[in-house]
Amino acid sequence: MEQLLLWVARIAGGVGALATVVAFAARAAGHWHLGSWQVGSLLQAGIALTSLAALAYVAVVAERRVR
């Protein structure tokens, strides 16, 4: 379970950070849409994935301290 949470955290963190950077760059360039996605929605998805990564890491740390 610990390994699964670590991989979820790593993948969600990477994808979330990438989505946030892409949304920021698109918005800085003056674009409101990327394909059929609004840039604000992409930013929210990136923030949500980053939050998921942080919570997964917290769960791993909490599991390690129990042992």
Phi and psi restraints in degrees (range 20) as a CNS / XPLOR table:
assign (resid 1 and name C) (resid 2 and name N)
       (resid 2 and name CA) (resid 2 and name C) 1.0 -63.0 20.0 2
assign (resid 2 and name N) (resid 2 and name CA)
       (resid 2 and name C) (resid 3 and name N) 1.0 -43.0 20.0 2
assign (resid 2 and name C) (resid 3 and name N)
       (resid 3 and name CA) (resid 3 and name C) 1.0 -65.1 20.0 2
assign (resid 3 and name N) (resid 3 and name CA)
       (resid 3 and name C) (resid 4 and name N) 1.0 -39.4 20.0 2
assign (resid 3 and name C) (resid 4 and name N)
       (resid 4 and name CA) (resid 4 and name C) 1.0 -62.3 20.0 2
assign (resid 4 and name N) (resid 4 and name CA)
       (resid 4 and name C) (resid 5 and name N) 1.0 -45.3 20.0 2
assign (resid 4 and name C) (resid 5 and name N)
       (resid 5 and name CA) (resid 5 and name C) 1.0 -64.0 20.0 2
assign (resid 5 and name N) (resid 5 and name CA)
       (resid 5 and name C) (resid 6 and name N) 1.0 -37.8 20.0 2
assign (resid 5 and name C) (resid 6 and name N)
       (resid 6 and name CA) (resid 6 and name C) 1.0 -62.8 20.0 2
assign (resid 6 and name N) (resid 6 and name CA)
       (resid 6 and name C) (resid 7 and name N) 1.0 -43.4 20.0 2
assign (resid 6 and name C) (resid 7 and name N)
       (resid 7 and name CA) (resid 7 and name C) 1.0 -68.8 20.0 2
assign (resid 7 and name N) (resid 7 and name CA)
       (resid 7 and name C) (resid 8 and name N) 1.0 -38.0 20.0 2
assign (resid 7 and name C) (resid 8 and name N)
       (resid 8 and name CA) (resid 8 and name C) 1.0 -60.4 20.0 2
assign (resid 8 and name N) (resid 8 and name CA)
       (resid 8 and name C) (resid 9 and name N) 1.0 -44.6 20.0 2
assign (resid 8 and name C) (resid 9 and name N)
       (resid 9 and name CA) (resid 9 and name C) 1.0 -63.4 20.0 2
assign (resid 9 and name N) (resid 9 and name CA)
       (resid 9 and name C) (resid 10 and name N) 1.0 -43.7 20.0 2
assign (resid 9 and name C) (resid 10 and name N)
       (resid 10 and name CA) (resid 10 and name C) 1.0 -65.1 20.0 2
assign (resid 10 and name N) (resid 10 and name CA)
       (resid 10 and name C) (resid 11 and name N) 1.0 -46.3 20.0 2
assign (resid 10 and name C) (resid 11 and name N)
       (resid 11 and name CA) (resid 11 and name C) 1.0 -68.3 20.0 2
assign (resid 11 and name N) (resid 11 and name CA)
       (resid 11 and name C) (resid 12 and name N) 1.0 -46.7 20.0 2
assign (resid 11 and name C) (resid 12 and name N)
       (resid 12 and name CA) (resid 12 and name C) 1.0 -63.9 20.0 2
assign (resid 12 and name N) (resid 12 and name CA)
       (resid 12 and name C) (resid 13 and name N) 1.0 -39.2 20.0 2
assign (resid 12 and name C) (resid 13 and name N)
       (resid 13 and name CA) (resid 13 and name C) 1.0 -64.2 20.0 2
assign (resid 13 and name N) (resid 13 and name CA)
       (resid 13 and name C) (resid 14 and name N) 1.0 -44.5 20.0 2
assign (resid 13 and name C) (resid 14 and name N)
       (resid 14 and name CA) (resid 14 and name C) 1.0 -65.5 20.0 2
assign (resid 14 and name N) (resid 14 and name CA)
       (resid 14 and name C) (resid 15 and name N) 1.0 -47.0 20.0 2
assign (resid 14 and name C) (resid 15 and name N)
       (resid 15 and name CA) (resid 15 and name C) 1.0 -67.3 20.0 2
assign (resid 15 and name N) (resid 15 and name CA)
       (resid 15 and name C) (resid 16 and name N) 1.0 -39.5 20.0 2
assign (resid 15 and name C) (resid 16 and name N)
       (resid 16 and name CA) (resid 16 and name C) 1.0 -64.4 20.0 2
assign (resid 16 and name N) (resid 16 and name CA)
       (resid 16 and name C) (resid 17 and name N) 1.0 -44.0 20.0 2
assign (resid 16 and name C) (resid 17 and name N)
       (resid 17 and name CA) (resid 17 and name C) 1.0 -64.3 20.0 2
assign (resid 17 and name N) (resid 17 and name CA)
       (resid 17 and name C) (resid 18 and name N) 1.0 -41.1 20.0 2
assign (resid 17 and name C) (resid 18 and name N)
       (resid 18 and name CA) (resid 18 and name C) 1.0 -63.3 20.0 2
assign (resid 18 and name N) (resid 18 and name CA)
       (resid 18 and name C) (resid 19 and name N) 1.0 -44.9 20.0 2
assign (resid 18 and name C) (resid 19 and name N)
       (resid 19 and name CA) (resid 19 and name C) 1.0 -63.3 20.0 2
assign (resid 19 and name N) (resid 19 and name CA)
       (resid 19 and name C) (resid 20 and name N) 1.0 -38.6 20.0 2
assign (resid 19 and name C) (resid 20 and name N)
       (resid 20 and name CA) (resid 20 and name C) 1.0 -66.2 20.0 2
assign (resid 20 and name N) (resid 20 and name CA)
       (resid 20 and name C) (resid 21 and name N) 1.0 -43.4 20.0 2
assign (resid 20 and name C) (resid 21 and name N)
       (resid 21 and name CA) (resid 21 and name C) 1.0 -65.3 20.0 2
assign (resid 21 and name N) (resid 21 and name CA)
       (resid 21 and name C) (resid 22 and name N) 1.0 -42.4 20.0 2
assign (resid 21 and name C) (resid 22 and name N)
       (resid 22 and name CA) (resid 22 and name C) 1.0 -63.2 20.0 2
assign (resid 22 and name N) (resid 22 and name CA)
       (resid 22 and name C) (resid 23 and name N) 1.0 -43.7 20.0 2
assign (resid 22 and name C) (resid 23 and name N)
       (resid 23 and name CA) (resid 23 and name C) 1.0 -64.1 20.0 2
assign (resid 23 and name N) (resid 23 and name CA)
       (resid 23 and name C) (resid 24 and name N) 1.0 -42.0 20.0 2
assign (resid 23 and name C) (resid 24 and name N)
       (resid 24 and name CA) (resid 24 and name C) 1.0 -63.9 20.0 2
assign (resid 24 and name N) (resid 24 and name CA)
       (resid 24 and name C) (resid 25 and name N) 1.0 -44.8 20.0 2
assign (resid 24 and name C) (resid 25 and name N)
       (resid 25 and name CA) (resid 25 and name C) 1.0 -64.8 20.0 2
assign (resid 25 and name N) (resid 25 and name CA)
       (resid 25 and name C) (resid 26 and name N) 1.0 -40.5 20.0 2
assign (resid 25 and name C) (resid 26 and name N)
       (resid 26 and name CA) (resid 26 and name C) 1.0 -65.1 20.0 2
assign (resid 26 and name N) (resid 26 and name CA)
       (resid 26 and name C) (resid 27 and name N) 1.0 -42.0 20.0 2
assign (resid 26 and name C) (resid 27 and name N)
       (resid 27 and name CA) (resid 27 and name C) 1.0 -67.9 20.0 2
assign (resid 27 and name N) (resid 27 and name CA)
       (resid 27 and name C) (resid 28 and name N) 1.0 -38.0 20.0 2
assign (resid 27 and name C) (resid 28 and name N)
       (resid 28 and name CA) (resid 28 and name C) 1.0 -65.6 20.0 2
assign (resid 28 and name N) (resid 28 and name CA)
       (resid 28 and name C) (resid 29 and name N) 1.0 -29.1 20.0 2
assign (resid 28 and name C) (resid 29 and name N)
       (resid 29 and name CA) (resid 29 and name C) 1.0 -82.4 20.0 2
assign (resid 29 and name N) (resid 29 and name CA)
       (resid 29 and name C) (resid 30 and name N) 1.0 -4.9 20.0 2
assign (resid 29 and name C) (resid 30 and name N)
       (resid 30 and name CA) (resid 30 and name C) 1.0 92.5 20.0 2
assign (resid 30 and name N) (resid 30 and name CA)
       (resid 30 and name C) (resid 31 and name N) 1.0 13.6 20.0 2
assign (resid 30 and name C) (resid 31 and name N)
       (resid 31 and name CA) (resid 31 and name C) 1.0 -92.7 20.0 2
assign (resid 31 and name N) (resid 31 and name CA)
       (resid 31 and name C) (resid 32 and name N) 1.0 135.5 20.0 2
assign (resid 31 and name C) (resid 32 and name N)
       (resid 32 and name CA) (resid 32 and name C) 1.0 -95.9 20.0 2
assign (resid 32 and name N) (resid 32 and name CA)
       (resid 32 and name C) (resid 33 and name N) 1.0 -22.3 20.0 2
assign (resid 32 and name C) (resid 33 and name N)
       (resid 33 and name CA) (resid 33 and name C) 1.0 -132.2 20.0 2
assign (resid 33 and name N) (resid 33 and name CA)
       (resid 33 and name C) (resid 34 and name N) 1.0 145.8 20.0 2
assign (resid 33 and name C) (resid 34 and name N)
       (resid 34 and name CA) (resid 34 and name C) 1.0 -122.7 20.0 2
assign (resid 34 and name N) (resid 34 and name CA)
       (resid 34 and name C) (resid 35 and name N) 1.0 104.0 20.0 2
assign (resid 34 and name C) (resid 35 and name N)
       (resid 35 and name CA) (resid 35 and name C) 1.0 67.0 20.0 2
assign (resid 35 and name N) (resid 35 and name CA)
       (resid 35 and name C) (resid 36 and name N) 1.0 -125.7 20.0 2
assign (resid 35 and name C) (resid 36 and name N)
       (resid 36 and name CA) (resid 36 and name C) 1.0 -98.0 20.0 2
assign (resid 36 and name N) (resid 36 and name CA)
       (resid 36 and name C) (resid 37 and name N) 1.0 4.3 20.0 2
assign (resid 36 and name C) (resid 37 and name N)
       (resid 37 and name CA) (resid 37 and name C) 1.0 -97.0 20.0 2
assign (resid 37 and name N) (resid 37 and name CA)
       (resid 37 and name C) (resid 38 and name N) 1.0 136.9 20.0 2
assign (resid 37 and name C) (resid 38 and name N)
       (resid 38 and name CA) (resid 38 and name C) 1.0 -76.9 20.0 2
assign (resid 38 and name N) (resid 38 and name CA)
       (resid 38 and name C) (resid 39 and name N) 1.0 144.6 20.0 2
assign (resid 38 and name C) (resid 39 and name N)
       (resid 39 and name CA) (resid 39 and name C) 1.0 -64.3 20.0 2
assign (resid 39 and name N) (resid 39 and name CA)
       (resid 39 and name C) (resid 40 and name N) 1.0 -35.5 20.0 2
assign (resid 39 and name C) (resid 40 and name N)
       (resid 40 and name CA) (resid 40 and name C) 1.0 -62.8 20.0 2
assign (resid 40 and name N) (resid 40 and name CA)
       (resid 40 and name C) (resid 41 and name N) 1.0 -38.4 20.0 2
assign (resid 40 and name C) (resid 41 and name N)
       (resid 41 and name CA) (resid 41 and name C) 1.0 -67.0 20.0 2
assign (resid 41 and name N) (resid 41 and name CA)
       (resid 41 and name C) (resid 42 and name N) 1.0 -37.6 20.0 2
assign (resid 41 and name C) (resid 42 and name N)
       (resid 42 and name CA) (resid 42 and name C) 1.0 -65.5 20.0 2
assign (resid 42 and name N) (resid 42 and name CA)
       (resid 42 and name C) (resid 43 and name N) 1.0 -39.4 20.0 2
assign (resid 42 and name C) (resid 43 and name N)
       (resid 43 and name CA) (resid 43 and name C) 1.0 -63.8 20.0 2
assign (resid 43 and name N) (resid 43 and name CA)
       (resid 43 and name C) (resid 44 and name N) 1.0 -43.7 20.0 2
assign (resid 43 and name C) (resid 44 and name N)
       (resid 44 and name CA) (resid 44 and name C) 1.0 -63.4 20.0 2
assign (resid 44 and name N) (resid 44 and name CA)
       (resid 44 and name C) (resid 45 and name N) 1.0 -38.2 20.0 2
assign (resid 44 and name C) (resid 45 and name N)
       (resid 45 and name CA) (resid 45 and name C) 1.0 -64.6 20.0 2
assign (resid 45 and name N) (resid 45 and name CA)
       (resid 45 and name C) (resid 46 and name N) 1.0 -40.4 20.0 2
assign (resid 45 and name C) (resid 46 and name N)
       (resid 46 and name CA) (resid 46 and name C) 1.0 -64.1 20.0 2
assign (resid 46 and name N) (resid 46 and name CA)
       (resid 46 and name C) (resid 47 and name N) 1.0 -41.2 20.0 2
assign (resid 46 and name C) (resid 47 and name N)
       (resid 47 and name CA) (resid 47 and name C) 1.0 -65.7 20.0 2
assign (resid 47 and name N) (resid 47 and name CA)
       (resid 47 and name C) (resid 48 and name N) 1.0 -41.3 20.0 2
assign (resid 47 and name C) (resid 48 and name N)
       (resid 48 and name CA) (resid 48 and name C) 1.0 -63.4 20.0 2
assign (resid 48 and name N) (resid 48 and name CA)
       (resid 48 and name C) (resid 49 and name N) 1.0 -42.1 20.0 2
assign (resid 48 and name C) (resid 49 and name N)
       (resid 49 and name CA) (resid 49 and name C) 1.0 -67.4 20.0 2
assign (resid 49 and name N) (resid 49 and name CA)
       (resid 49 and name C) (resid 50 and name N) 1.0 -37.5 20.0 2
assign (resid 49 and name C) (resid 50 and name N)
       (resid 50 and name CA) (resid 50 and name C) 1.0 -65.5 20.0 2
assign (resid 50 and name N) (resid 50 and name CA)
       (resid 50 and name C) (resid 51 and name N) 1.0 -38.7 20.0 2
assign (resid 50 and name C) (resid 51 and name N)
       (resid 51 and name CA) (resid 51 and name C) 1.0 -65.3 20.0 2
assign (resid 51 and name N) (resid 51 and name CA)
       (resid 51 and name C) (resid 52 and name N) 1.0 -40.9 20.0 2
assign (resid 51 and name C) (resid 52 and name N)
       (resid 52 and name CA) (resid 52 and name C) 1.0 -60.2 20.0 2
assign (resid 52 and name N) (resid 52 and name CA)
       (resid 52 and name C) (resid 53 and name N) 1.0 -41.3 20.0 2
assign (resid 52 and name C) (resid 53 and name N)
       (resid 53 and name CA) (resid 53 and name C) 1.0 -62.7 20.0 2
assign (resid 53 and name N) (resid 53 and name CA)
       (resid 53 and name C) (resid 54 and name N) 1.0 -43.4 20.0 2
assign (resid 53 and name C) (resid 54 and name N)
       (resid 54 and name CA) (resid 54 and name C) 1.0 -63.8 20.0 2
assign (resid 54 and name N) (resid 54 and name CA)
       (resid 54 and name C) (resid 55 and name N) 1.0 -42.4 20.0 2
assign (resid 54 and name C) (resid 55 and name N)
       (resid 55 and name CA) (resid 55 and name C) 1.0 -66.0 20.0 2
assign (resid 55 and name N) (resid 55 and name CA)
       (resid 55 and name C) (resid 56 and name N) 1.0 -36.7 20.0 2
assign (resid 55 and name C) (resid 56 and name N)
       (resid 56 and name CA) (resid 56 and name C) 1.0 -66.1 20.0 2
assign (resid 56 and name N) (resid 56 and name CA)
       (resid 56 and name C) (resid 57 and name N) 1.0 -40.8 20.0 2
assign (resid 56 and name C) (resid 57 and name N)
       (resid 57 and name CA) (resid 57 and name C) 1.0 -64.3 20.0 2
assign (resid 57 and name N) (resid 57 and name CA)
       (resid 57 and name C) (resid 58 and name N) 1.0 -39.9 20.0 2
assign (resid 57 and name C) (resid 58 and name N)
       (resid 58 and name CA) (resid 58 and name C) 1.0 -62.2 20.0 2
assign (resid 58 and name N) (resid 58 and name CA)
       (resid 58 and name C) (resid 59 and name N) 1.0 -40.2 20.0 2
assign (resid 58 and name C) (resid 59 and name N)
       (resid 59 and name CA) (resid 59 and name C) 1.0 -63.4 20.0 2
assign (resid 59 and name N) (resid 59 and name CA)
       (resid 59 and name C) (resid 60 and name N) 1.0 -38.8 20.0 2
assign (resid 59 and name C) (resid 60 and name N)
       (resid 60 and name CA) (resid 60 and name C) 1.0 -65.7 20.0 2
assign (resid 60 and name N) (resid 60 and name CA)
       (resid 60 and name C) (resid 61 and name N) 1.0 -44.2 20.0 2
assign (resid 60 and name C) (resid 61 and name N)
       (resid 61 and name CA) (resid 61 and name C) 1.0 -63.4 20.0 2
assign (resid 61 and name N) (resid 61 and name CA)
       (resid 61 and name C) (resid 62 and name N) 1.0 -40.7 20.0 2
assign (resid 61 and name C) (resid 62 and name N)
       (resid 62 and name CA) (resid 62 and name C) 1.0 -64.8 20.0 2
assign (resid 62 and name N) (resid 62 and name CA)
       (resid 62 and name C) (resid 63 and name N) 1.0 -37.3 20.0 2
assign (resid 62 and name C) (resid 63 and name N)
       (resid 63 and name CA) (resid 63 and name C) 1.0 -67.2 20.0 2
assign (resid 63 and name N) (resid 63 and name CA)
       (resid 63 and name C) (resid 64 and name N) 1.0 -38.5 20.0 2
assign (resid 63 and name C) (resid 64 and name N)
       (resid 64 and name CA) (resid 64 and name C) 1.0 -68.0 20.0 2
assign (resid 64 and name N) (resid 64 and name CA)
       (resid 64 and name C) (resid 65 and name N) 1.0 -33.4 20.0 2
assign (resid 64 and name C) (resid 65 and name N)
       (resid 65 and name CA) (resid 65 and name C) 1.0 -75.2 20.0 2
assign (resid 65 and name N) (resid 65 and name CA)
       (resid 65 and name C) (resid 66 and name N) 1.0 -20.2 20.0 2
assign (resid 65 and name C) (resid 66 and name N)
       (resid 66 and name CA) (resid 66 and name C) 1.0 -70.9 20.0 2
assign (resid 66 and name N) (resid 66 and name CA)
       (resid 66 and name C) (resid 67 and name N) 1.0 -36.3 20.0 2
